[in-house]
């Protein structure tokens, strides 16, 4: 695995932020880290980035320990925090040049890297603009560019699309997909599940400081019915047969989720529902929100 965490724990006084969390991230894939407020997502990301030491457990980033081998690990990590945290009076290009120099680039290479990164994130026209005049979404774009300064093999992002407009979110998805296609390992934390839905390959659900992988994204399906009673009766009968069908929580129309290896298998389950008298309003692959509630991600700590 490219990035691993094993039984990682971190406390702040008597408060347990991360409690024996495990993680296995693969190169070339985008993983979504989801969970309620206070579940420990940001604390886990900070430990993976080498910015916070765990109390116990083990973390490896491309074989290096971010605590004992910090410089070696951080040289290969790109970190985009939720809070932009930039010097407001500096120009956008200067920000990137400063961080490039921190990664060991000489002045000429750093000056040449900044325009290319600004172009990549859609901020070329703001190269000379001081950070204080940028919008929240533009600052997020600049924060992404900053995370890419060292051409990282591992990219960790905490709420990266916060404040971005639809065009910015699309650009973000395109950049992350391009990075993953090139072999990078990408971990994205976000509360906005529809935002992640078209972006991630894998999902890790975090709750009360612990991690749990959601079922494989490409194997989950969902059907929706206007008749909650009929759907519940059918789902109970299917579950009794070991078919893995279960009702999904949430307001609105009744929904049931189930695993299926492919479209043919999923269509077979749909056929059984219709034959049992369940009126079906919609049918298709499960959304990330469906998977989150299926994995027990709802609620608060």
WOSUL-V553272 format. One record per residue. PSI is psi in radians with two decimals (none if undefined). OMEGA is omega in whole degrees, -180 to 180 (999 if undefined). D_CENTER is the distance of its C-alpha to the mean C-alpha in Angstrom with 1 decimal. Layout:
BEGIN
<<PSI	OMEGA	D_CENTER> <PSI	OMEGA	D_CENTER>>
END
This chain:
BEGIN
<<2.65	-179	17.2> <-0.75	180	15.8> <2.25	179	14.2> <2.57	171	15.5> <2.31	-177	15.9> <2.03	177	18.9> <0.76	-177	20.2> <2.35	-179	18.8> <2.45	177	20.3> <2.27	179	20.6> <2.75	172	22.9> <1.70	-172	24.2> <-2.19	179	27.8> <-0.11	-179	28.0> <2.21	178	24.5> <1.97	-179	22.1> <-0.78	178	18.6> <2.27	-171	17.2> <1.65	177	19.5> <0.88	-180	19.7> <2.52	177	16.0> <2.59	-179	15.5> <2.42	174	12.8> <1.93	-178	13.4> <2.42	-177	11.3> <2.53	177	13.2> <2.54	178	14.2> <0.18	-179	13.9> <2.68	176	10.7> <2.17	-180	7.1> <2.31	176	5.1> <2.30	176	2.6> <1.94	-173	4.3> <2.74	180	6.6> <2.89	-179	10.3> <2.93	175	13.3> <2.44	178	14.6> <0.21	-177	16.0> <-0.16	176	14.2> <0.15	-175	13.6> <-0.89	-178	10.0> <-0.70	178	11.3> <-0.73	178	14.2> <-0.75	179	12.4> <-0.73	179	10.6> <-0.66	178	14.1> <-0.69	178	15.7> <-0.61	-179	13.7> <-0.10	-179	14.6> <0.30	-179	18.2> <-0.09	179	18.7> <2.30	-178	19.4> <2.37	175	21.4> <2.66	174	20.9> <-0.61	179	24.1> <2.97	-177	24.0> <-3.12	-174	22.2> <2.41	176	21.1> <2.39	174	18.3> <2.23	176	18.7> <1.87	-177	17.1> <0.67	177	18.9> <-0.17	-178	21.7> <2.60	175	22.1> <2.03	-177	21.9> <-0.33	-180	20.3> <-0.96	-176	23.0> <-0.33	179	26.1> <0.82	-173	25.2> <-0.96	-179	23.3> <-0.72	-179	24.5> <-0.70	-180	24.0> <-0.84	-175	20.4> <-0.43	178	19.5> <-0.36	-177	21.4> <0.10	-178	18.8> <2.41	169	15.6> <2.27	-175	14.2> <2.13	177	13.0> <1.78	-178	12.0> <2.92	177	12.6> <-0.75	178	12.6> <2.22	-174	16.3> <-0.87	174	17.7> <0.93	-180	20.7> <2.83	177	22.9> <1.95	-171	26.7> <-0.49	-176	27.7> <-0.21	-177	31.0> <2.64	176	29.8> <2.70	-178	29.3> <-0.77	-179	26.0> <-0.64	180	27.4> <-0.69	178	28.8> <-0.85	-177	25.4> <-0.64	179	24.1> <-0.72	-180	27.5> <-0.79	-179	27.5> <-0.60	176	24.2> <-0.69	178	25.4> <-0.62	178	28.5> <-0.50	178	26.7> <0.16	173	25.3> <0.06	178	28.9> <2.58	175	29.5> <2.97	-173	33.0> <-0.73	-178	33.8> <-0.80	180	34.4> <-0.66	179	31.2> <-0.73	180	29.1> <-0.56	179	31.0> <-0.46	-179	30.4> <-0.64	-174	26.6> <-0.87	-179	26.0> <-0.66	-180	27.3> <-0.70	180	25.4> <-0.70	178	22.0> <-0.67	176	23.1> <-0.70	-177	24.1> <-0.61	-178	20.8> <0.14	176	18.8> <0.52	-179	21.7> <0.35	-176	23.5> <-0.66	-177	26.6> <-0.16	-179	29.0> <0.32	-177	27.8> <-0.67	-177	28.4> <0.06	-178	31.4> <2.36	173	30.0> <2.59	-176	29.7> <-0.56	-175	26.2> <-0.38	-179	27.9> <-0.11	-179	28.6> <2.59	175	25.1> <2.96	178	23.3> <-0.78	180	20.1> <-0.66	178	18.2> <-0.62	176	20.3> <-0.62	176	19.5> <-0.69	176	15.8> <-0.74	179	16.8> <-0.65	177	19.0> <-0.66	176	16.4> <-0.78	178	14.3> <-0.71	178	17.7> <-0.67	180	18.4> <-0.33	-178	15.4> <0.02	-175	16.8> <-0.72	-175	20.3> <0.27	-179	20.7> <1.06	-169	19.3> <2.63	173	16.7> <-0.36	176	16.1> <2.23	-179	12.9> <2.16	-179	10.5> <2.16	-175	8.5> <2.27	180	7.3> <1.91	-179	7.8> <0.99	-173	8.2> <-0.47	-175	9.1> <0.10	-179	10.8> <2.11	179	12.9> <-0.09	180	16.4> <2.56	174	15.9> <3.03	-178	18.3> <-0.66	179	17.6> <-0.71	179	18.8> <-0.69	179	16.5> <-0.67	177	13.4> <-0.77	179	15.0> <-0.71	178	15.7> <-0.84	179	12.2> <-0.76	-178	11.2> <-0.74	-179	14.4> <-0.77	-179	14.0> <-0.68	178	10.7> <-0.66	178	12.4> <-0.74	179	15.5> <-0.78	179	14.2> <-0.70	179	12.8> <-0.48	178	16.2> <0.04	176	17.9> <0.03	180	16.6> <2.72	174	13.9> <2.15	-174	11.2> <2.24	176	7.8> <2.14	-176	5.0> <2.18	174	2.6> <2.33	179	3.9> <2.58	174	5.9> <-0.30	-175	9.1> <1.64	-172	9.8> <-0.71	177	9.2> <-0.52	178	11.4> <-0.63	-179	9.6> <-0.35	-167	6.7> <-0.73	-177	9.6> <0.05	-172	11.1> <-0.68	-167	8.4> <2.64	175	6.8> <-0.61	-177	9.4> <2.80	-178	8.6> <2.38	170	7.3> <2.17	178	8.2> <2.31	180	9.9> <2.33	178	11.3> <2.35	180	14.6> <0.67	176	17.5> <-0.02	-178	16.2> <2.62	-179	15.8> <2.62	174	13.2> <2.25	-179	13.8> <2.35	172	12.4> <2.81	176	12.6> <2.72	-180	15.2> <2.31	-172	14.7> <-0.60	-175	13.3> <0.07	-178	16.4> <0.15	-177	18.8> <2.44	-179	18.4> <2.84	-177	20.7> <2.45	171	21.8> <2.59	-175	25.1> <2.43	-177	26.3> <2.51	175	29.9> <-0.17	-178	32.1> <1.63	-176	34.1> <-0.67	-177	32.2> <-0.78	-180	35.2> <-0.70	180	35.5> <-0.74	-179	31.8> <-0.73	-180	31.9> <-0.76	179	35.1> <-0.77	-179	33.9> <-0.70	179	30.6> <-0.72	179	32.7> <-0.73	178	35.0> <-0.74	-180	32.3> <-0.64	179	30.7> <-0.46	178	34.2> <0.04	179	34.5> <0.41	-176	31.3> <-0.14	178	29.4> <0.28	178	26.2> <2.36	177	26.3> <2.59	176	25.2> <2.50	179	25.2> <2.35	180	22.0> <2.95	178	22.2> <2.74	178	21.9> <2.88	178	24.4> <-2.84	-177	26.0> <2.62	179	27.3> <2.43	-179	27.3> <2.60	175	24.7> <2.45	178	24.6> <2.68	179	22.0> <2.66	177	23.0> <2.57	175	22.1> <2.41	-175	23.9> <-0.56	-178	24.1> <-3.11	-177	24.8> <-0.64	-180	26.1> <-0.75	179	29.5> <-0.70	179	28.6> <-0.69	179	26.7> <-0.57	177	29.6> <-0.71	177	31.9> <-0.73	177	30.1> <-0.75	179	30.4> <-0.67	179	34.1> <-0.65	178	34.7> <-0.80	180	33.3> <-0.72	180	35.6> <-0.47	179	38.5> <0.05	177	38.0> <0.29	179	38.5> <2.06	175	35.0> <2.27	-175	34.7> <2.15	180	31.4> <-0.69	179	29.9> <2.78	-176	26.9> <2.36	179	25.4> <-3.02	179	22.4> <2.52	-178	19.1> <2.48	175	17.1> <2.92	178	14.4> <-0.60	177	11.1> <-0.74	177	13.0> <-0.77	-178	15.7> <-0.64	180	13.8> <-0.82	-180	12.5> <-0.56	176	16.1> <-0.64	-179	17.5> <0.09	178	15.7> <0.53	-177	17.3> <-0.13	-176	14.4> <2.93	177	16.6> <-3.08	-180	18.8> <2.88	-177	18.8> <none	999	19.6>>
END
